Structure formats: C-alpha cells, structure tokens
Amino acid sequence: MQTVSEARLVTLEEYIIQSQNRFPGATGELSQLLRDIGLAAKIISREVNKAGITNILGVDGSKNVHGEEVKKLDVFSDHQLISALERSQITCMVISEENDGIVRLSSKGGKYIVYLDPLDGSSNIDVNVSVGSIFSIYMREARFDPTVKESDALQPGIRQVAAGYVLYGSSTTLAYTTGLGVSLFTLDPSIGEFILCNRNIKIPQKGTIYSINEGSYNSWDLGLKKYIKYCQETDPETGRPYSARYIGSMVADVHRTLIKGGIFIYPHSNRYPEGKLRLMYECNPLSMIIEQAGGMASNGERRIMEIEPVAIHQRTPIYMGSPINVRKVLDFLVEYAEEKTLA
Ligand code: P6P
C-alpha cells in the first residue's frame, strides 16, 4: 500500500515528460535537453559535496575569460554540462563563463543554444558556502545555416525558451521554467533523483530582506544609498527595519529572494562600471525565473530581459526580487537621478 507521500512522488524526468505532453506538437528535444542538464547536475552535486575529500578544491592554475582564477570544480562542472549537451546532439553551441568564445558542438544542425555559468559563486567553494549552476536556453534562429555564429547567440532574454539553476547547498535544489511558471525540485541522494517539491512557486509580493555587498557603498548612486537607508528605517508594516542578507553566491541569494521575498542588488560601481554580473548567463536566466514567479528584474532603467546584447560576456547592473521592493528602489533611483554622486 503506497503512503500518501509516495503517491505524490514525481521525479524531474517524469515531470518533464508530463509537461511535454501538454504540447502535442512537442518533439521532445527540449525535454531531452533539460534531462541532460539534470543528469550533469547530479554528477556536479556529488563532486561539490565531497570536494574536500577528493582534493578537487583549489586552483588549477588557469584563469577564465575575466582573468579570475579558475577552481577545479569550475572546470569539472563546465566539462560535465558541455559533455551532457554534446551527447544529445540537439545543441549547436554553448557559451560558458569558463570559455572565452563560443563552444561549437558536433551537432551543427542542433536547434538550441545554451548559455552556462557552470559553477557560479566559485570563490566560495573553499569555504563551504553554497554555489550553483545557471543555464539559459535559446532557439537558434538561422537553424539550417551550417555556420554556427556568435551572432546567433546574441538574443534578448525575452527570447529564452527555458532557464534555470541548480543550487548546491544544504540540499541540492533545481529550479527551472519554460515560460509556464517555475518548478522546484530537491535531489534525493538515496535514489539519485530530483523530486518535485513545488509545481508553480510564486515570490512574495513584498519582502523585508535586502541583499547587496555594502562594501561598495561609497561608489553607489545617491538614489541607491537613500534606498538602503530606507530599508534600515522601521518598516510601518512590520514595525522593524529590513534584514540584510548577502551570501556572495548569486544563485543562493536569488533562491532565498525567490522563497522569502525581498530584493537582490548588484549595482554598477567604480570597480564595475557596467555592473559585475553577466547578462546572458547570470542575469537573464535568473530574471526569467523571478519574473515567472511574479517578480521583477531591472538594470535600474529597463527590464533586464529586454536588453539587446552586444557581447556574449557583457555585464549589467541588476535589481531583482519582489515587485513591491523593486519598484521602490527604482523610484529612489529616479527621484535622485540628477544628484548621482552627491552625499
Ligand atoms: P562580490 C560570485 O563570484 C559572483 O559572480 C556572484 O555569484 C555573486 O553574486 C557576486 O559575484 C559576488 O560579488 O563583489 O560581492 O564578491
């Protein structure tokens, strides 16, 4: 006799197939792509969770396109994800934080383009803080043109056909969307399956947590300084100030924002005039998740997913989270726009 909980146990693979069956014309290729990513995520999760034992921690000596030291788990994760996509022969090109240019796969006719941040937050690996993988999936427009070009990948975030992340934390969580809401899964290591835990998660309309690296305070625009001070005043609805939470792993900070509400901000600064985070494989996919959950994501002036990209590794400032919180910070940025650097 099945218990109630066993009766409701749905794996990622089953859920993907159930979702595909809602589209009679579906070829199953996107489903296969999502399953590929799920498999790679299980393998990465295993390595992340035993990194200290297998001496996979630490630097392998190479540097990524941004001049940052590449940790071994970054390289391992990049390889696992690209290998999984190569095997299914439906992806023509991968763009990853760990590779300077586009990575052409053997399936020249593959109709998908995949952006990856294979292991976001990798600077936290050595101190056992949560890290994550982020993926963003586009259709290739000139599908039957044999020459796979970088320009095929320069599409705004609104053209994503799917996006998601894997958070390697106290448990391994996978969230993804194909534009019909956000589904959340937790890995059950005892059976090696991602188990559905929320079919259509929604972000709280307002939260009382703000997430930003306050170390760059002195280079913020005045409007942002005024907003953070606003967060530190007593909120009339709760009778107390907001809480500050900053992990320094975007996937972890955004996942907390999705679940608890509030706002995550990485603004432009003296050190990062265009912002630090990458539009195509950090901000666009996580913005699609947040928007599909009922939230907002802006660069301070416009919707993140409407930015027309000009380079595969370009950066952007980002203000994302609960709609009430994001609208509030945008109001402050507009109100003090003329006094950008005073105070
Ligand atoms: P900072 C991690 O290196 C990362 O790319 C994101 O995951 C994270 O949100 C951000 O950088 C943290 O940057 O400057 O606050 O250390």
Residues whose N, C-alpha, C, O or C-beta is under 5 A from the ligand:
A	BS01	P6P	D120 G121 S122 S123 N213 G248 S249 M250 V251
